[in-house]
C-alpha cells in the first residue's frame, strides 16, 4: 500500500469544529487509499485524550504538544525572522520538523498532503525525493486576507501587527503555491480572491467543504435543550475565534434588540466551546444565553426556530451554515457567511446584511413566512455538499489520473 504524509497544524480529530471537520474528512478519505503518517501539533490540553483514538486510525501519529494562549504568542515571537510570519512561529516545533525532514529525505512517502499554510514550510524547506509522486497543499482559506481585514477593523495597537502578518503571510502563501503540485482552497470565491492577490499562481483548485448528512439527520430524535415557549435563535461555533466573537456581539447588540419586542419573545443562544470574555459578557443581556462547551450541537440545531450566521469577517465555506441546513433548519446568513455555499438565496436560505435587514429576515422566519426553507436547505446540502463527491478529486491529484475537478 502506498504511504502518504499528512501534516496538519492541529490534531484533526474529532471533527467537532471548523478546521478539524475539513481536515478529518480529507484524512478519512485518504486513509482508505494510503497508509497515512500524520504529523500535527496539540495546543489544546483537552485534545490530548483524542490521541489514542486517532493513533488507532492511521499508520503512525506524530503529535507534539505545544503551549497555547500567551505562551504561544511568545513562541511565535521567539521564532520570528525578518520577513517571516508569526503564524509560522506559532506552529513550529523542532521535533516535528526533524521527523518530517527524516521521512522526506529517506523517500518514505509516495505523496504528501499539507493542511494549511502554517504547515507548508515543513515541506518547502526540503528537496523533493524522486519517490514522491505528488505534493498537495490545502490552504483552505486565504488567511492573509483575514489578517488584512483585522488590520482594517481592529484596535489601533494591533493594526500594525495584523498588517504585517497579512503581508508576510501572503508572501508565504504565494511561495507555497509555487512549491506544491496542487494548491486547494475551500471555494471558487477563495480561488478567485487568491488569484487577484497572486496572479502568478498556477494549479489552483477549489475543493468544497462537505457536510455529514447522515450525522446531521433531522429525522433523528434529539432532546430539547431550550425553555418551552420561547423561539430559539441559535448560533454555533468556536467562541474563542475572533470572527465568531464579533458576529455574536454584532447580533446581540444591533440585531437582537429589534426582535425582543416580539410575542413570544425569542431567546438568542450562543452554542460553542471556549467563549471569550466578550462572549460570556453577552449573557448579561436579557434573552441571551451562552452555553460554553456542549456534548452535541445537534439538539440545539434540531430545536432551533432559526439558525443565524451573522459573520462580518469570513473566509471560505462556513460549516455552521452547512450543518444547520443539513438539519433542515431555516438559516439566515450574511453575504460573507454565504460564500461558497451551493444553495439558492430565498429558496434554500435567507441572505441579508445590515442590522435592520437581518432582523427583518429573522423575524419573517419566526412568523412562518418561509415554511419550506428548512427542507429546501437540506436538499441543497445533499445535492451540493456531500463529502464523498467533494473529495473525489483528491484521488486524481494524488494518484496521477485525470482530475475531474474544476480548475482555475
N, C-alpha and C positions, 0 to 999 in steps of 0.2 A: 504494500500500500504506500502511496506517495506520502511524503511528510511536508507539512506546512508550518511556518512560523506565524503566529498571530500575536501582535502586540497591541495592547490597549492601556490607556492611561489610568483606568480604574478597573477593579475586578468586574468582569462582565456577567455577574450573576449575584442575586436573582434578577430577572428582568422587571424591576419594580419602579424604575424611574427612567426618564427620557434617554440619557446616554447609554444606560445599561440595556434598555429594551432593544434598541437597534443593534448594539454590539452583540448581545446574546443571540438574537435571531440569525445574524450573519454567522457567528461562530457555530451555532447549532446546524446551520445549513452546510458549512464547510466540513464539519467533523464527520459528516456522512460520506465524504469522498476522500478525506485525508486523515492521516494520523496527525493530530494537531498538538504542537507545543505552544502553550500560551505563556506570554510574559506580560506582567502587569504590576501595578502598584496598588497598595491598600492604604488609603489615607483616612479612612473612617474606621475606628475601632470596632464598630458594630458589624463591619463586613468580615471580620476575622472568622466568625462562625460559619461563613459560607465557603471557606477554603476547602474543607474536606469534600463537600458536595461537588464543587467544580473539579477538583482533582480526580474524582471518580469518572468524570465525563470526558476527559481529554487524555492524550498520550502523556503529557507532562505539564505541570503547572509551576511556573517560576514566579512566585508572588512575593514582593518585597514590601514591607511595611515602612511607611514614611509618616511623619507628623503632619497634621492638618493645621488649620487656623493660623495664628500669628507665627508659629514656628515654620510653617510652610512659606510665609512671606519672607522670613529671614533666610530660609534655604534658597529661595529664588534669588534674593539679592546677593547671596554668597557666590552663586554660580553665574551671576550676570557678567557678561563680557561686552565690550564696546560693540554696538550694533546688534547685540543679542536680545532675546526676549525673556521676560520674566516667566512666561509660560514654560519655556524650556527648562529653566532652573527649577521651577515648581515641581516638574515631573521627571527630574533627572535623578537616577540612582546608580552609583558606580558599579555595584554588584550586578545589577540588571544589564548595564552596558557591557560589562565583561562577559556575561553569559551569552548575550546576543552576538558579540564580536567573535567569540569562540565558535559558536554554531555556524555563523556565516562563513568564517574562514575555512572551516572543515568541510564545507559543502553539504551540510546536514540536510538542507531543505530544498525541496523541488519548487516551492513557491513561498512567497512572503505576502502577508496581508497586514497592513498597519492601519489602526483605527485612531484617527485624529492627528492633526498637525503636530501636537506636542510630542508624539512618539516617532515622528518621521526622522529626526536626527539620529536615533539609534541605528537606523539602517543607512541613511545617506552618507555617513562617515566611513563606510566600508565598501571596498570594491565588490562588484558582483562576481560570485563564483560561477564558473561555467555550468555547474549542475542546476543552478536556479533558473527556472523557466520564466517566471513572471514575478513582478513586484507590483502590488496593487495598494494604493493609498486611499483611504476613505476620509476626506476632510470633513464630511458630514455637513458642516455649515462653513460659511466664510467668517471665521471667528474674528478676523481683523476688523471686519465691518461692525461687529458688535462693540468692540472697544472704541471704534470711531464714534459710534452713537453715544457711548458712555462719555466720551470726551466732550461731546456737544451738550449733554444734558446733566452731567454730574456736578459735584461740588467743585469750587474753584481750586481747592487744594489738590484734588485728584485729576483734574483735567489734563495737566501736563503729563502725568504718569500714564493715563489712558491713551493720550495722543501718541506718546512714544511707543506704547505697546501695539497700537494699531499699525504704526509704520513698520516696526521691526517684525511683527507677526506676519504682515502682508509679504514682506521680503522672504520670510521663511516659507510661507505658503507657495509663493512663486517658484522658489528654488526646489521645493519638494515636488511640485507638479512636473518639473523638468526631470527629476531624478527617478520617477516611477513610470512604469509602463502604462498604467491606467490610474486616473485620479477621479474619484467619485464624489458627488455631492448629493444631498438629500432631495433635491427638486430641480426641475428645469429652471426655475427662477434663480436658485442659488448658482447654477452653472452660468446663466446669463450675467449675473452680477459679478462673478469671478472673472469672466471673460472681459468685462468692462474695466476691471482693475488690473488684469494680467492678460493683455491681448496676445502675448506670445505663447500662452499656454495651449498645449495640444493634448489629445487623448483624454478629454474630459467627458464624463458620462453622468447622467442622472440615475441614481438608484433610489427609488422612492422608499419611504418608510411604509411598513405594513402594520396591520393590527391583527391580533389573535382573536378572530371572530368566535372561535369555539370557547375560549376563556371568557370573553365579554359577550355572553349569551343572555339576552333579555328574557328568555323564556324560563330561566332557572329561578328558583325561589331564593330570595335574599331577605334577611330581617330588616325591618325599617329602623334606621338609626335616628330619625328625626322626630321632634314633638308632633303630636297629632294636631291637625287643623291649620298649620302654618305652611304654605307652599315653600319648598326649599329651592333656593338658588345656590348652585354648587360650583366651586372652583377647585380643581385638583392639580397638584404639582408639588415639586420640591420647594419648600417655603423658605429655604435659605438662599435661593437663586435670585439674583437681582431683578431680572425681567418679571419673574413671578411676584416678587415683593412689590414692585412698582405697579403691576397690574391690579393686585387686590387692593392696594391703597387707593389707586385711582377709582376703582369701582366703589369701594366703601365710602369714599369722601365725596365723589362727584356724581355717581350714578344712583347708588342705593338710597340716598335721601329722597330722590324723586319717586321711589317706589314704595316707601314706607307707609304712605298715607292710604294705600290700597286696603280693601277689605276682602278677605282676611289679609293681614299684614304679613308679607313674606319674611323669611329668615335668609341671611347670607352665610353660607357655610364654607369655610376655607379648610380644605382637607389636604394634608400633606405633611411630610416629615420635616423636622428641624426648623420650625418657624422662627424667623429672625425677630429681634425685639420689636421692630416696627410692625411686624405682623401680629405678634401677641398683643400689642397695644390696641389693635383694632377691635379686639374682643370687648373693650370697654364701651364700645358704641352699642346702642340698643339694637338688637336684632342681628348682630354679627357674632358668629361662633367660629372659634379656631380649634381644630381637633388635635393638631400635632400628628404624630405617627399613628396610623391605624393599621390593623392587620390585613385589611382588604378594602380597597376603594370601591369595589363593585356594588355593595349595598348602598353607598352614598350616591352613586350614579343611577342605580336602578330606581330609587325612590325620589330622584330629583324632579322637580317640576320643569326646571330648565338648567342646563349646564352653560356656564359662561367662560369665555376665553378673551378677556379684555386687555390683551397684551399691547403695549405701546412700542416695545422693542422686541423683535422676534427674528430668529433666523431658522430657515429650514421648515420642516413639517412638524407641527405640534402633536405629539402623541396624545395629549389630553383631549384634543378635538377628535382624533380618530377613535379613541376609546369611548367617549361619550356618544358619538354617532353609532358605533358598533352596538352599544347598549340601547339603541333606538330611543335616545333621549333628545328632545329639541335642544339645539345648540345655537347660541348667539356669540359670534366672534368678531373681533376687529379685522380689518383688512390685513394687518400684519400677521395675525394668528391664522388666517385663512391660507396663507401662502403655501402652495404645493399640494393642497388637498384636492383630490379628484372628486369634486362634487359641484353641484349647481346651486349658487346662492338663490334663495327664495323658494327653492324646491326641496333641497336636502338640509339646509341650514340657513340661518339669517346672518348676513354680514352687515355690520353697522359701525360707524365711527362717530366720536364726539359724545359727550355725556347725555345730551337730550335724545339724540337718535338711538343711542344704545339703550337708554331707559325705555324709550317707546317700543323698541323691538322686544325687549324682555317682557314689558307689560302686555304686548299683544299676544305673546306666547302664553302668559299666565291667564289671559282672557279667553284662551281657546281658539285664537284666530288661525292657528296653523295645525290642525289636528293630524295631518298626515306627515308632518315634518320628521318625527322620530323614525317611522318605518322607512321613509324615503332615505333618511340618512344611513340607516343600516344597510339598505340595498346598495347605496353608493360605496360603502366600505367593502362589501362582499365583491363588488364588481371591480373596484379600482385599487384596493389596498390589501389584497391577500398576500401574505408573506411568501408563499411558495412561488407566486408569479413574479413578485417584485425582485426576488433574489435569484431567479433563474439565470440572468446574465452573468453572474459570477462564475458559473460553470465554464462558459466560453472563455472568459478572461484568464482563468487560472488553468484551463485545460488545453487552450490553444485552438479550439474550434471556432467557427464563425459565430460572432456575437450578435444576437438579435436585439440588443438594447438600443435605445435612442442615443445617437452620437451628436456632438456639438463641435 
